Amino acid sequence: TEAVEHFVPEHHFADFAIDDRLKQNIIKKGYIDPTPIQDRAIPHILRGLDVVGIANTGTGKTAAFLIPL
């Protein structure tokens, strides 16, 4: 059996410098903590940096790129 590493996010959606309406809608849907790909990509995208992210299907890649846009 392979041990699964427990992910502890560095950010919460409330921490990101995004439009308050978008932030409140994300939180209202019950999303408090971003997934690993979102936690690592969103801050870089918000700073205008280029990002290449690789993650499995269903891990939140699309939101990681669209939320900051």
Biotite code that builds the C-alpha atoms (Angstrom):
import biotite.structure as struc

atoms = struc.array([
    struc.Atom([0.000, 0.000, 0.000], chain_id="A", res_id=1, res_name="THR", atom_name="CA", element="C"),
    struc.Atom([1.271, 3.430, -0.930], chain_id="A", res_id=2, res_name="GLU", atom_name="CA", element="C"),
    struc.Atom([1.059, 6.219, 1.649], chain_id="A", res_id=3, res_name="ALA", atom_name="CA", element="C"),
    struc.Atom([-0.853, 9.303, 0.513], chain_id="A", res_id=4, res_name="VAL", atom_name="CA", element="C"),
    struc.Atom([0.639, 12.638, 1.483], chain_id="A", res_id=5, res_name="GLU", atom_name="CA", element="C"),
    struc.Atom([-1.833, 14.941, 3.277], chain_id="A", res_id=6, res_name="HIS", atom_name="CA", element="C"),
    struc.Atom([-1.976, 18.335, 1.554], chain_id="A", res_id=7, res_name="PHE", atom_name="CA", element="C"),
    struc.Atom([-2.083, 21.452, 3.724], chain_id="A", res_id=8, res_name="VAL", atom_name="CA", element="C"),
    struc.Atom([-2.836, 24.547, 1.603], chain_id="A", res_id=9, res_name="PRO", atom_name="CA", element="C"),
    struc.Atom([-0.803, 27.707, 2.046], chain_id="A", res_id=10, res_name="GLU", atom_name="CA", element="C"),
    struc.Atom([-3.820, 29.867, 1.097], chain_id="A", res_id=11, res_name="HIS", atom_name="CA", element="C"),
    struc.Atom([-7.591, 30.026, 1.421], chain_id="A", res_id=12, res_name="HIS", atom_name="CA", element="C"),
    struc.Atom([-9.822, 31.365, -1.346], chain_id="A", res_id=13, res_name="PHE", atom_name="CA", element="C"),
    struc.Atom([-10.523, 34.357, 0.918], chain_id="A", res_id=14, res_name="ALA", atom_name="CA", element="C"),
    struc.Atom([-6.795, 35.223, 0.789], chain_id="A", res_id=15, res_name="ASP", atom_name="CA", element="C"),
    struc.Atom([-6.624, 35.677, -2.984], chain_id="A", res_id=16, res_name="PHE", atom_name="CA", element="C"),
    struc.Atom([-6.773, 39.182, -4.452], chain_id="A", res_id=17, res_name="ALA", atom_name="CA", element="C"),
    struc.Atom([-9.747, 38.462, -6.719], chain_id="A", res_id=18, res_name="ILE", atom_name="CA", element="C"),
    struc.Atom([-13.047, 40.282, -7.221], chain_id="A", res_id=19, res_name="ASP", atom_name="CA", element="C"),
    struc.Atom([-15.092, 40.098, -3.996], chain_id="A", res_id=20, res_name="ASP", atom_name="CA", element="C"),
    struc.Atom([-18.199, 38.896, -5.858], chain_id="A", res_id=21, res_name="ARG", atom_name="CA", element="C"),
    struc.Atom([-16.292, 35.952, -7.293], chain_id="A", res_id=22, res_name="LEU", atom_name="CA", element="C"),
    struc.Atom([-14.659, 35.246, -3.941], chain_id="A", res_id=23, res_name="LYS", atom_name="CA", element="C"),
    struc.Atom([-18.015, 35.250, -2.121], chain_id="A", res_id=24, res_name="GLN", atom_name="CA", element="C"),
    struc.Atom([-19.611, 32.959, -4.718], chain_id="A", res_id=25, res_name="ASN", atom_name="CA", element="C"),
    struc.Atom([-16.736, 30.469, -4.415], chain_id="A", res_id=26, res_name="ILE", atom_name="CA", element="C"),
    struc.Atom([-17.043, 30.470, -0.632], chain_id="A", res_id=27, res_name="ILE", atom_name="CA", element="C"),
    struc.Atom([-20.862, 30.299, -0.790], chain_id="A", res_id=28, res_name="LYS", atom_name="CA", element="C"),
    struc.Atom([-20.529, 27.074, -2.811], chain_id="A", res_id=29, res_name="LYS", atom_name="CA", element="C"),
    struc.Atom([-18.541, 25.612, 0.076], chain_id="A", res_id=30, res_name="GLY", atom_name="CA", element="C"),
    struc.Atom([-15.023, 25.921, -1.303], chain_id="A", res_id=31, res_name="TYR", atom_name="CA", element="C"),
    struc.Atom([-12.776, 27.277, 1.433], chain_id="A", res_id=32, res_name="ILE", atom_name="CA", element="C"),
    struc.Atom([-9.397, 25.762, 0.620], chain_id="A", res_id=33, res_name="ASP", atom_name="CA", element="C"),
    struc.Atom([-7.978, 25.479, -2.892], chain_id="A", res_id=34, res_name="PRO", atom_name="CA", element="C"),
    struc.Atom([-6.722, 22.208, -4.318], chain_id="A", res_id=35, res_name="THR", atom_name="CA", element="C"),
    struc.Atom([-2.941, 21.757, -4.583], chain_id="A", res_id=36, res_name="PRO", atom_name="CA", element="C"),
    struc.Atom([-2.794, 22.942, -8.229], chain_id="A", res_id=37, res_name="ILE", atom_name="CA", element="C"),
    struc.Atom([-4.959, 25.973, -7.382], chain_id="A", res_id=38, res_name="GLN", atom_name="CA", element="C"),
    struc.Atom([-2.973, 26.800, -4.245], chain_id="A", res_id=39, res_name="ASP", atom_name="CA", element="C"),
    struc.Atom([0.285, 26.815, -6.173], chain_id="A", res_id=40, res_name="ARG", atom_name="CA", element="C"),
    struc.Atom([-0.854, 28.362, -9.474], chain_id="A", res_id=41, res_name="ALA", atom_name="CA", element="C"),
    struc.Atom([-3.298, 31.143, -8.542], chain_id="A", res_id=42, res_name="ILE", atom_name="CA", element="C"),
    struc.Atom([-0.786, 33.395, -6.712], chain_id="A", res_id=43, res_name="PRO", atom_name="CA", element="C"),
    struc.Atom([1.625, 33.265, -9.673], chain_id="A", res_id=44, res_name="HIS", atom_name="CA", element="C"),
    struc.Atom([-1.134, 33.973, -12.209], chain_id="A", res_id=45, res_name="ILE", atom_name="CA", element="C"),
    struc.Atom([-2.354, 36.925, -10.122], chain_id="A", res_id=46, res_name="LEU", atom_name="CA", element="C"),
    struc.Atom([1.176, 38.356, -10.304], chain_id="A", res_id=47, res_name="ARG", atom_name="CA", element="C"),
    struc.Atom([1.040, 38.077, -14.104], chain_id="A", res_id=48, res_name="GLY", atom_name="CA", element="C"),
    struc.Atom([3.519, 35.217, -14.356], chain_id="A", res_id=49, res_name="LEU", atom_name="CA", element="C"),
    struc.Atom([3.321, 32.372, -16.853], chain_id="A", res_id=50, res_name="ASP", atom_name="CA", element="C"),
    struc.Atom([2.348, 29.030, -15.359], chain_id="A", res_id=51, res_name="VAL", atom_name="CA", element="C"),
    struc.Atom([2.423, 25.462, -16.624], chain_id="A", res_id=52, res_name="VAL", atom_name="CA", element="C"),
    struc.Atom([0.506, 23.083, -14.391], chain_id="A", res_id=53, res_name="GLY", atom_name="CA", element="C"),
    struc.Atom([0.328, 19.316, -14.555], chain_id="A", res_id=54, res_name="ILE", atom_name="CA", element="C"),
    struc.Atom([-2.250, 17.472, -12.467], chain_id="A", res_id=55, res_name="ALA", atom_name="CA", element="C"),
    struc.Atom([-4.735, 14.635, -12.797], chain_id="A", res_id=56, res_name="ASN", atom_name="CA", element="C"),
    struc.Atom([-8.233, 15.070, -14.199], chain_id="A", res_id=57, res_name="THR", atom_name="CA", element="C"),
    struc.Atom([-10.642, 16.501, -11.641], chain_id="A", res_id=58, res_name="GLY", atom_name="CA", element="C"),
    struc.Atom([-8.053, 18.327, -9.546], chain_id="A", res_id=59, res_name="THR", atom_name="CA", element="C"),
    struc.Atom([-9.190, 21.878, -10.367], chain_id="A", res_id=60, res_name="GLY", atom_name="CA", element="C"),
    struc.Atom([-6.787, 22.906, -13.139], chain_id="A", res_id=61, res_name="LYS", atom_name="CA", element="C"),
    struc.Atom([-9.445, 24.816, -15.069], chain_id="A", res_id=62, res_name="THR", atom_name="CA", element="C"),
    struc.Atom([-10.444, 26.837, -12.001], chain_id="A", res_id=63, res_name="ALA", atom_name="CA", element="C"),
    struc.Atom([-6.764, 27.425, -11.201], chain_id="A", res_id=64, res_name="ALA", atom_name="CA", element="C"),
    struc.Atom([-6.425, 29.303, -14.485], chain_id="A", res_id=65, res_name="PHE", atom_name="CA", element="C"),
    struc.Atom([-9.888, 30.877, -14.756], chain_id="A", res_id=66, res_name="LEU", atom_name="CA", element="C"),
    struc.Atom([-10.370, 32.253, -11.225], chain_id="A", res_id=67, res_name="ILE", atom_name="CA", element="C"),
    struc.Atom([-7.476, 34.738, -11.555], chain_id="A", res_id=68, res_name="PRO", atom_name="CA", element="C"),
    struc.Atom([-8.610, 35.787, -15.030], chain_id="A", res_id=69, res_name="LEU", atom_name="CA", element="C"),
])
